[in-house]
Each structure stands twice: as C-alpha cells, then as structure tokens.
Amino acid sequence: MTLSRTNIATGLTAILVILLSVFMLEHERAGLQITSYSVGTTPVTQYQLPDATGPVVVIAHGFAGSRQIMQAYSLHLAQAGYRVLAFDFEGHGRNPVPMSGDVTSVDGTTQLLVAETRQVIAAARTLPGASQIALLGHSMATDIIVRASNAEAAAGTPVDAVVAISMFSQAVTASQPKHMLVITGQWESFLRQSALDAVHLVDPKAAEGDLAVAGDVTRRAFVAPRVEHVGVLFSPNAVAAAEDWLDTTFDRHGNRTPGHLGWWIMALLAGIVMGFRPLVAALPKGPKAPEVPLRQFLLATLLPTMAVPLAITPFYHNFMPVLVADYLMLHLALFGILQLMLLGGWRALRGTFPVLAVLALAFWGIVVFGLALDRYAASFWPSAQRLPIIAALCLGTIPFMVADALVTQAGRAAVWRRFAARILLFVSLGIAAVIDPDQLTFVVIVLPVFVLFFLVHGLMGRWIGRRSGALAAGLGLGLCLAWALGVSFPLFAHA
C-alpha cells in the first residue's frame, strides 16, 4: 500500500525526534562507567567516571519505582565525580525477592527495607577510598534512608549527608540526620510542610530555602519550581540543589549544569508514538465498530461500575504475589465480560481475526516503547517471577480492553463518551478501595498507571481500532495493559 504524504512526513518527523532525543539522553551517559551487579540478592547499578575516587552516593527509589527512574540524579552526580550506587528495593524493578512483612507497621516491611539499604551502604563502604557516604531517596525511600542513617549513626558508622526528595518520615529528630536537604516540588503542598517541620526541629524560624543550623546539625528545605511528585525527579533545579548540598558537605566544587532529561524522555516517547501512526496506515482494513445507542452506552458503563466492586470485594482474598494485581485481574475481567454481555457479546466482533494488527500494536507498545522506557525512565522488562503474573493479568485485561474498544466504538465515539468510560472505571476501583481499605488501598495508587496507559497506549489503540477494528485494538491493548501492570507494581509475599 502506498503511504500518503502526510504519513511519510509524520514518519520522517518521528525518526528525527527519536534520533535527537536518543542523542541528548545518551550525552548524559557519555564518559561514564555504568556497571550492574548484585549485593546479595539486591540489583545495583554503579555509575562513575573512570578512576573516580569521590564520595559514594547511595540512591533509593520510591514505591513502585526502580533504579531507572532516579537516573537524572545518578547520571548527574556521577558526571560531577561522585560514585553512585542505585538499587532496586525488594519487590521492585528486577529484584527477584518480593517485599514481605506488615506494610502498616514500622517493625514490618519498613525494617526489612532499612536492612536492605544498609547492606548496600556496607557494599559502598568497600569501594576503594570510600570514606565518605551520602544517601539520596525519593518518596517511600525517604523514610527508609532516614531510618538507615539513624541506624548507621547508632552503630558508630554515620553517613555524611542525606538528600530526601518528597519526604515524609516520622523518624526525623532534632539531631538526626545531621546534614539533611529536603527537596519537594512546588505543587506538593503537604510534603512541603513536612519538609519545613523537619527544618523547624533545628530552627523554628527558618523558612523554605534558609539554612537551619544548630550545633553540628544542618538542614534546608528546597522547593523545585513548577513540578509535582514525579516531576521533581527530573527537575534540573532539584538535581542542582542535591549536588550543591553534597558539594558543600564534602567541600567539592561542581561546574556541570544538569540536563533536561525529563523533556527529552517525553520527546523520545512522543516520537515513538508518532512513529506508529504511518505504520497503522499500512495495515489491512477491518470492520467498522458498531454504533452504541446512548441508552445502551449508559447501561454498559454505569452498571459494571457499581455492580463489579459490590460483587467481588466481599469475597476477595489475595492469591497472587503482587500487591492488588489479583484483584485488578478479577475486577477487569468481570467488568469487561459484563460490558460485552450488555453490548451484544462477541457477535459485535464478527470478522476476520486481525492477527497482524494485534501483533503490530503489542510489539510497538511493549517492545519498542518498552525498550526506550526501560533504558531511560522506568523498569519495563520483567524478572522471571513476573511473567506468570503478566499472563494471569491477561485474563482480565483482554476482556476489559475488548469491551472498552466496543464501548468507545474503537475510538470513533464522542470525546465525552471515551472520557466517561475511563472515569467510571476509576470510580469503580475507588468504590472497591472504600469497601475494603485494608486490602485494596493500593488499588488507588495504580490509577496513574491507567491514566498514562490510556494517554499513550490508548492513542495508539485508537489508531488501530479506526483502521483494523475494535477486536484488534482490544486484544492489542489488553496485552499491553497486562504487561504495564505486571511490571509496575511490587512483588509481595503475603503472610
């Protein structure tokens, strides 16, 4: 099939955007030695300039994060002469050991993660000339590194500095950690107050940006402009503030301006999505998705929203080694099956099986998009333990996404219908969390994964649906969603 000039121009533009983005992202790695190994069972990546002998910075990620998401700090600090050890917590990234213990108790999961962090700190101390150690962590990890710092001080092996990003920790005292910078995003109002509370333990009159000093204890609360909980991980201002704090602590002088990794990552991913558009035009045409009358649309979206959480939640008991993945599988499966029944079942999906379109969407959404994401932003390639979980999730994600493709008429429905269909899924999951908060609170935390999925993969699925039909879009997106959920949430060994 001959491509239109528009598709050719789109493809060429996508290639240029991808090449430029990769060049800029690889520039941040230029000259660094990047090696991966394990400390016990904990995967660690070490970043440093050749023959670097500077202080060691141990970097820890937040909940549902990984080493990759901390690379803006890891790469910049390594380029500044520090030796960086970034690691995956138990249950996260490619760590094969699941989280365990009581997630609601400081003496449970928290202590296990503190012990793991201290093992990495101990490994850092074995590096040649590693007499100076700093800790840097984000979100969940801030409480872990604060407690690890306190434990190291109590053991007579204190760390020299702590950088806590988006911090909330009840372990901060007026004397520990001694030298701590707390970074928050401008749009993290609650956590900004938490940062100030930590500073006020040292100097009650200190404001954001002030250096609080009491004896040998120093604290500062830094606010990164125009970013939130995730954006703060890619903010050049935040990265520069972290380096300045470490340079002051270790009497070093850096002169490298942090790069805009966040923008280049977004450009790369946008280029990959854009590059899929001309490929879709080369696929065989499929049947047009049937129109859904308004009354049928309302019934097919509102009834599952209310009925599914009420039907599943009272009988739910976790049975898979990933937080709430089993519930999501059941919820999505019943939600999708009920919608298919209300929409006329599989009769609405008659036609030739769209093998090529399904494979194209799955390959582009998992392999091409995933390779870029895994290298530059977040873990997307699963450890062996996650593969059966991804397979099980397909039992829920495929019927749900096939039904979603029909509800939204394979992307041809009015914008308000497409928006309402996704919002009502979120409402349904929220109802489940309200009914059983003890087991299902983490369902709410997975909602950003769904939002990003619908914005990125949903767009590619819409192109497929309009070209090759609802079944192609539903099957392809079902595979992609199972993969995204399977690699995103922590492994957890339930007692």
ABEGO torsion letter per residue (X at the ends): XBBBAAAAAAAAAAAAAAAAAAAAAAAAABGBBBBBBBBEABBBBBBBBBGBABBBBBBBBBBGBBAAAAAAAAAAAAAAGBBBBBBBBBGBEABABBBBEBAABAABAAAAAAAAAAAAAAAAAABBGBABBBBBBBEAAAAAAAAAAAAAAAAGBBBABBBBBGBBBAABBAAOBABBBBBBBAABAAAAAAAAAAAAAABAABBBGBBBBBEABBBBBBBBBGBBAAAAAABAAAAAAAAAAAAAAAGBBBABBBBBAAAAAAAAAAAAAAAAAAAAAABBBBBBBBBBBAAAAAAAAAAAAAAAAAAAAAABBBABABBGAAAAAAAAAAAAAAAAAAAGEAAAABEBBBAAAAAAAAAAAAAAAAAAAAAAABBABBBAAAAAAAAAAAAAAAAAAAAAAAAAGGGABBAAAAAAAAAAAAAAAAAAAAABAAAAAAAAAAAAAAAAAAAAAAAAAAAAAAAAEAAAAAAAAAAAAAAAAAAABBBBBBX
